Amino acid sequence: MKSVLYSKKSPPDPELLLLKEELQAAQGELSFAYRQFDQALAPELIDCCIYEINAAKARCDYLIRAIKERCPGAAAAAALEEDRAWT
């Protein structure tokens, strides 16, 4: 008789899911900040857009680090996805 081995996956970590949702939101904010920057004409607005872009980038970087610390296997998967996205 053939035995079937099932891999037991642990239930998804709610904190990890929350971090991923926050990362998606932060990436959306970054995209919006870049769109605003592209349309800004006044020097004060350009400075504001640059500030918002830097803040959104810092938030994305923090969330990516937090996700990698929470789930080291996700770091390798994210690296593979990045490679596919740019090729």
C-alpha positions in Angstrom: 0.0 0.0 0.0 1.3 3.4 -0.9 1.7 5.8 1.9 1.0 9.4 1.3 3.0 12.0 3.2 1.3 15.3 3.9 3.3 18.3 4.8 1.8 20.0 7.8 1.7 23.7 7.2 1.4 25.9 10.3 -1.5 28.3 10.3 -0.6 31.7 8.8 0.9 34.1 11.3 -1.6 37.0 11.8 1.2 39.5 12.5 2.9 38.5 9.3 -0.3 38.9 7.3 -0.8 42.3 8.9 2.8 43.3 8.0 2.3 42.3 4.4 -1.0 44.3 4.2 0.8 47.3 5.6 3.6 46.8 3.1 1.1 46.8 0.2 -0.5 50.0 1.6 3.0 51.6 1.9 3.8 50.7 -1.6 0.6 52.3 -2.8 1.5 55.5 -0.8 4.9 55.5 -2.5 3.4 55.1 -5.9 1.0 58.0 -5.2 3.8 60.2 -3.9 5.8 59.6 -7.2 2.7 60.5 -9.2 2.3 63.7 -7.2 6.0 64.5 -7.7 5.6 64.1 -11.4 2.8 66.7 -11.4 4.2 69.2 -8.9 5.2 72.6 -10.3 5.9 74.8 -7.3 9.2 74.4 -5.5 7.4 74.0 -2.1 5.3 71.2 -3.5 8.3 69.5 -4.9 10.0 69.6 -1.5 6.9 68.1 0.1 6.7 65.3 -2.5 10.4 64.5 -1.9 9.7 64.3 1.8 6.7 62.0 1.3 8.7 59.8 -1.1 11.5 59.4 1.4 9.0 58.7 4.2 7.2 56.0 2.2 10.5 54.4 1.2 11.6 54.3 4.8 8.3 52.7 5.8 8.6 50.1 3.0 12.2 49.3 4.0 11.2 48.9 7.7 8.2 46.6 6.8 10.4 44.5 4.5 13.0 44.0 7.2 10.2 43.1 9.7 8.7 40.6 7.3 12.1 39.0 6.7 12.8 38.8 10.4 9.4 37.2 11.1 9.7 34.7 8.3 13.2 34.0 6.9 11.8 31.8 4.2 9.8 34.8 2.8 13.1 36.6 2.1 14.2 34.0 -0.4 10.8 33.9 -2.0 10.7 37.7 -2.2 14.2 37.7 -3.9 12.9 35.2 -6.5 9.8 37.3 -7.1 11.9 40.5 -7.5 14.2 38.7 -10.1 11.1 37.7 -12.1 9.6 41.1 -11.9 12.7 42.8 -13.4 13.5 40.3 -16.1 
